[in-house]
């Protein structure tokens, strides 16, 4: 299968390359970078291969499940005073017991005084459309669950970057998180439990190169096609794994890693992936390897906590009680929609309003957020992607301009990525405020493409979280309406990365210096020519290159 994929990929390269070089009515240029990438898409040094990002490999259509419940049959009403959260959660639980299905919410405005928990696989919560069905949330997560401190100390509220009033997470994982928060035992939030100890080795792996579809396993007896496994890579004492995430070479080798304690707490790197085929000792994966497999990193496939898979939220607005935005990092948790320990899940046609934090991906992978919108009084993180989230797609998204002025001592970020998160895509966006936010924590191999941006936000991140960027960040066809450069023009900051087809920009109040010394091996092409670059959308072009139609 690996060989067949490569053969097909090579054939598709020629077709895609021909398509993008066709004459157009307007001045447009196919960049040298695209030509290079189309020849070596899985191993290009500056541009990551993200053609398989998103739910079910970026499928245009989400799975359709039969309708098994209507929330009105469980007691939900639109009288404005009745708490409909218990009824909605009972309907979701009933759908889960039935083996999955769609739970419908009719047009109207439903009050909810609790978290809506999509915690069963293959369950879809579907409203009548974001303009017709509204869930009005009267309480925040601090009220509903409790104070959530940071595992890194200080007086920060973890509700500033975690949790949602609509929370998609497997039931056992959600219950363990809530129990730990109430016990003030601040948890790790990822795939291996609150103490990162809920896993076991399935097999060790032989060395392999980034971009390979197939790995060689020492023992395949516990592996089967369709199973979700974790690829686990530990670091060594010299931090060569972290250096590899930065592209390697003198700059990352000279960087001092040992005092970056927040960053090193994110290691090992854990990458969820489904097994496509097992043949002898050869295991074919549904996505190509994100990194090299080297013996010094003890590469292995492992188990993990039970995942949420095949679930989604569609066609509704979540409106929080309108309260002033809290001082920075002290959010109470008027949060929107969060996916956690979720794989092949989605959110479609959903608006959140008056939220502290909008849409979150927390240890979530292969998920799609489509036609989402953040509106109202302004948010701390309109979108956040953290705690090792990989291969996600955020497309056709909007961040509206705030409806009320920002209070003093608050911050606006934008589309955030951090915490070793990799191979994520933000595509076709309308950002009327915010920025391309990295909170340090060495995110790498992420793409932002075909986005219009009023660049007025700021990035965050503790110094102990290490570099802002790893290798293979790409910003492609970005239209900056206010001429501000910060975190958009990254050729002077991000190692082995690409800035292609952005407007001319100038620096503003947050000026960053490179984390690494020496040559960053970055590329800047078609600067000052947003909209003229071809292909226009890097993600969609990669999908065509891969022979996967939309």
Secondary structure as GFF3:
##gff-version 3
##sequence-region A 1 550
A	DSSP	alpha_helix	2	20	.	.	.	ID=ss1
A	DSSP	beta_strand	29	30	.	.	.	ID=ss2
A	DSSP	alpha_helix	32	39	.	.	.	ID=ss3
A	DSSP	three_ten_helix	55	57	.	.	.	ID=ss4
A	DSSP	beta_strand	67	70	.	.	.	ID=ss5
A	DSSP	three_ten_helix	71	74	.	.	.	ID=ss6
A	DSSP	alpha_helix	85	97	.	.	.	ID=ss7
A	DSSP	beta_strand	101	104	.	.	.	ID=ss8
A	DSSP	beta_strand	108	112	.	.	.	ID=ss9
A	DSSP	beta_strand	116	118	.	.	.	ID=ss10
A	DSSP	beta_strand	123	126	.	.	.	ID=ss11
A	DSSP	beta_strand	133	137	.	.	.	ID=ss12
A	DSSP	alpha_helix	141	144	.	.	.	ID=ss13
A	DSSP	three_ten_helix	158	160	.	.	.	ID=ss14
A	DSSP	beta_strand	166	169	.	.	.	ID=ss15
A	DSSP	alpha_helix	171	182	.	.	.	ID=ss16
A	DSSP	beta_strand	201	204	.	.	.	ID=ss17
A	DSSP	beta_strand	214	216	.	.	.	ID=ss18
A	DSSP	beta_strand	228	233	.	.	.	ID=ss19
A	DSSP	alpha_helix	240	245	.	.	.	ID=ss20
A	DSSP	alpha_helix	250	254	.	.	.	ID=ss21
A	DSSP	alpha_helix	261	265	.	.	.	ID=ss22
A	DSSP	beta_strand	269	279	.	.	.	ID=ss23
A	DSSP	beta_strand	282	285	.	.	.	ID=ss24
A	DSSP	three_ten_helix	295	297	.	.	.	ID=ss25
A	DSSP	beta_strand	300	302	.	.	.	ID=ss26
A	DSSP	beta_strand	308	309	.	.	.	ID=ss27
A	DSSP	beta_strand	312	320	.	.	.	ID=ss28
A	DSSP	beta_strand	335	340	.	.	.	ID=ss29
A	DSSP	beta_strand	342	343	.	.	.	ID=ss30
A	DSSP	beta_strand	346	353	.	.	.	ID=ss31
A	DSSP	beta_strand	357	362	.	.	.	ID=ss32
A	DSSP	beta_strand	368	375	.	.	.	ID=ss33
A	DSSP	beta_strand	381	386	.	.	.	ID=ss34
A	DSSP	beta_strand	393	399	.	.	.	ID=ss35
A	DSSP	beta_strand	414	417	.	.	.	ID=ss36
A	DSSP	beta_strand	425	431	.	.	.	ID=ss37
A	DSSP	beta_strand	435	438	.	.	.	ID=ss38
A	DSSP	beta_strand	447	453	.	.	.	ID=ss39
A	DSSP	three_ten_helix	463	465	.	.	.	ID=ss40
A	DSSP	beta_strand	474	480	.	.	.	ID=ss41
A	DSSP	beta_strand	498	502	.	.	.	ID=ss42
A	DSSP	beta_strand	523	525	.	.	.	ID=ss43
A	DSSP	beta_strand	533	534	.	.	.	ID=ss44
A	DSSP	alpha_helix	538	545	.	.	.	ID=ss45
###
